[in-house]
Amino acid sequence: MVVIWIGIGIGVLIAAALIYKIIKTSKNEYISLRCKRCGFKTNGLKCPICETEKTLR
């Protein structure tokens, strides 16, 4: 019986941590809409400006 209570307690703690993380994460943090290097709007895709710079090197 004690093992069941410990399991329930751990489950509640994990659920609370995940809910807290979901609440604190902004909606745009999952997919970056802008390139981190140059700031070009990419809509979550690879940046065409930075990719062409890589191939030119």
Rosetta constraint file for C-alpha pairs under 8 A:
AtomPair CA 1 CA 5 HARMONIC 6.62 0.50
AtomPair CA 2 CA 6 HARMONIC 6.25 0.50
AtomPair CA 3 CA 7 HARMONIC 6.11 0.50
AtomPair CA 4 CA 8 HARMONIC 6.17 0.50
AtomPair CA 5 CA 9 HARMONIC 6.11 0.50
AtomPair CA 6 CA 10 HARMONIC 6.21 0.50
AtomPair CA 7 CA 11 HARMONIC 6.09 0.50
AtomPair CA 8 CA 12 HARMONIC 6.15 0.50
AtomPair CA 9 CA 13 HARMONIC 6.27 0.50
AtomPair CA 10 CA 14 HARMONIC 6.21 0.50
AtomPair CA 11 CA 15 HARMONIC 6.11 0.50
AtomPair CA 12 CA 16 HARMONIC 6.05 0.50
AtomPair CA 13 CA 17 HARMONIC 6.16 0.50
AtomPair CA 14 CA 18 HARMONIC 6.25 0.50
AtomPair CA 15 CA 19 HARMONIC 6.14 0.50
AtomPair CA 16 CA 20 HARMONIC 6.09 0.50
AtomPair CA 17 CA 21 HARMONIC 6.19 0.50
AtomPair CA 18 CA 22 HARMONIC 6.17 0.50
AtomPair CA 19 CA 23 HARMONIC 6.19 0.50
AtomPair CA 20 CA 24 HARMONIC 6.21 0.50
AtomPair CA 21 CA 25 HARMONIC 6.13 0.50
AtomPair CA 25 CA 29 HARMONIC 6.73 0.50
AtomPair CA 26 CA 30 HARMONIC 7.84 0.50
AtomPair CA 28 CA 32 HARMONIC 6.46 0.50
AtomPair CA 28 CA 33 HARMONIC 7.24 0.50
AtomPair CA 31 CA 44 HARMONIC 5.62 0.50
AtomPair CA 32 CA 43 HARMONIC 7.26 0.50
AtomPair CA 32 CA 44 HARMONIC 5.47 0.50
AtomPair CA 33 CA 41 HARMONIC 5.96 0.50
AtomPair CA 33 CA 42 HARMONIC 5.57 0.50
AtomPair CA 33 CA 43 HARMONIC 4.54 0.50
AtomPair CA 33 CA 44 HARMONIC 5.07 0.50
AtomPair CA 34 CA 39 HARMONIC 5.32 0.50
AtomPair CA 34 CA 40 HARMONIC 5.48 0.50
AtomPair CA 34 CA 41 HARMONIC 4.44 0.50
AtomPair CA 34 CA 42 HARMONIC 5.36 0.50
AtomPair CA 34 CA 43 HARMONIC 6.83 0.50
AtomPair CA 34 CA 44 HARMONIC 7.34 0.50
AtomPair CA 35 CA 39 HARMONIC 4.66 0.50
AtomPair CA 35 CA 40 HARMONIC 5.29 0.50
AtomPair CA 35 CA 41 HARMONIC 6.43 0.50
AtomPair CA 35 CA 42 HARMONIC 6.39 0.50
AtomPair CA 35 CA 46 HARMONIC 7.94 0.50
AtomPair CA 35 CA 47 HARMONIC 6.14 0.50
AtomPair CA 37 CA 50 HARMONIC 7.74 0.50
AtomPair CA 38 CA 50 HARMONIC 7.57 0.50
AtomPair CA 40 CA 47 HARMONIC 7.11 0.50
AtomPair CA 40 CA 49 HARMONIC 7.93 0.50
AtomPair CA 41 CA 47 HARMONIC 7.94 0.50
AtomPair CA 42 CA 46 HARMONIC 6.58 0.50
AtomPair CA 42 CA 47 HARMONIC 5.79 0.50
AtomPair CA 46 CA 51 HARMONIC 7.34 0.50
AtomPair CA 47 CA 51 HARMONIC 6.07 0.50
AtomPair CA 48 CA 52 HARMONIC 6.16 0.50
AtomPair CA 49 CA 53 HARMONIC 6.43 0.50
AtomPair CA 50 CA 54 HARMONIC 6.32 0.50
AtomPair CA 51 CA 55 HARMONIC 6.53 0.50
AtomPair CA 52 CA 56 HARMONIC 6.24 0.50
AtomPair CA 53 CA 57 HARMONIC 6.55 0.50
